[in-house]
Amino acid sequence: MNSPETATHRSAERVLADLGELRPELHRTYRTLHAAPELSMREYETARLIESHLDRLGIPTFRCATTGVVGVIENGPGPVVAFRADIDGLPVAERTGLEYASTVSGTLPDGTETAVMHACGHDTHTAALLTSATLLAGTRDVWAGTVVLVFQPGEETAAGAAGMITDGLWESAPRPEVLLGQHVTPGSAGSVRYRTGVSASISDSWQVTMFGRGAHGSQPHTAIDPIVQVAHTITRIQSITAREVDPLDSAVVTVGRMSGGTKENVIPDSAMFTVNVRTLDEAQRSGVLTALRRVIDAEAAASGAPEPLITELSTFPALVNDEVVTERAMGALRRFRESCDVEPGRLLMGSEDFGLLGDSIDVPYCYWFIGGDDPAKRARAEADGTASTEFPSNHSPLFAPVLEPTLSRMVEAAVVGMLTFLRTG
């Protein structure tokens, strides 16, 4: 009798047999998505593209959280496995020079017009899962069970997973026994990195508005300058990680935006900045956020200014991979593609709302990372010690994964991951 591992391996070979034939379509889908990114929770055309693709395959779909799309492949008795791909872009002006580079724009919630780019690779996630759906739908004799395809909006703002849960995702879709997902990242194209336990950080983002008293630039003594407050605050909060966090722990405090005033000789009556905090556990999170609020309030008090206004923009939970699920999925992928580099990786200070989908129904999950850099160039850069500066990171206007083997490996990983927990053989 075949072992479960052997059955998964043979089933994966059969399901993926047509990947080479589908590769041109995979690339076309990716380019189409890359050229037309949409901002978080406004992925209207992207959702329609996904629905059209799944409809051609005869896969029933339903909407969730307005622009989220869920497809369900029911294929007889067996386990239920869910796989998530995020679909939103970022307010970034693309500078990759690609022939299919984005030139579109969008409107932020505050009404600001902005360029939009798939600067985090969500287009690769979506294209790979659509191709995986094509392969699974065409080989129903190879596996049994139910696959739930979750195309999630709004990952970049942490609104998407929470929105789908609130909108009844797990009341409308079959409840999965395991949840899987993946993300493209800097690294040799096609290489796979994963961790068990905490795999991505907690993230909190605030908008901080500091107030003062406006005046003419020639009469600063009549003003309370909020720009000076913001400048001192931004400088001071960097000391939180340097002087209040144990050097053996990890925390990040980043100011990503600041604005204030309208003219060089006008002292405004308010100024603002946004701050992002990354921590790895709830105790550390509480300590850093408490220190951050203390510094903000103290700088305002030092200026004799009114109390600042702190608005929470987003909160991401820690992503905690289940050990058993992760070892099974990654072990299966390693056996399937022995030439593929599948290894435990470093803890990432990036954040994900993926875990909410599983945590909300107490379902174990695994989330892994696939490299997207040219392998030969990456190897040379790592040998020279220049990899961190030569290859753009996610959210860079230059971020552009090489199509292959990145996309094919993502399809393979998704298919093998799902077959690991479905009924095969």
Secondary structure, 3 states (H helix, E strand, C coil): CCCHHHHHHHHHHHHHHHHHHHHHHHHHHHHHHHHCCCCCCCCHHHHHHHHHHHHHCCCCEEEECCCEEEEEEEECCCCEEEEEEECCCECCCCCCCCCCCCCCEEECCCCCEEECECCCCHHHHHHHHHHHHHHHHCCCCCEEEEEEEEEECCCCCCCHHHHHHHCCHHHHCCCCCEEEEEEEEEEECCCEEECCEEEECEEEEEEEEEECECEECCCHHHCECHHHHHHHHHHHHHHHHHHCCCCCCCCEEEEEEEEECCCCCEECCEEEEEEEEEECCHHHHHHHHHHHHHHHHHHHHHCCCCCCEEEEEEEECCEEECHHHHHHHHHHHHHHCCCCCEEECCCECCCCCHHHHHHCCCCCEEEEEEEEECHHHHHHHHHHCCHHHHCCCCCCCCCCCCCCCHHHHHHHHHHHHHHHHCEEC
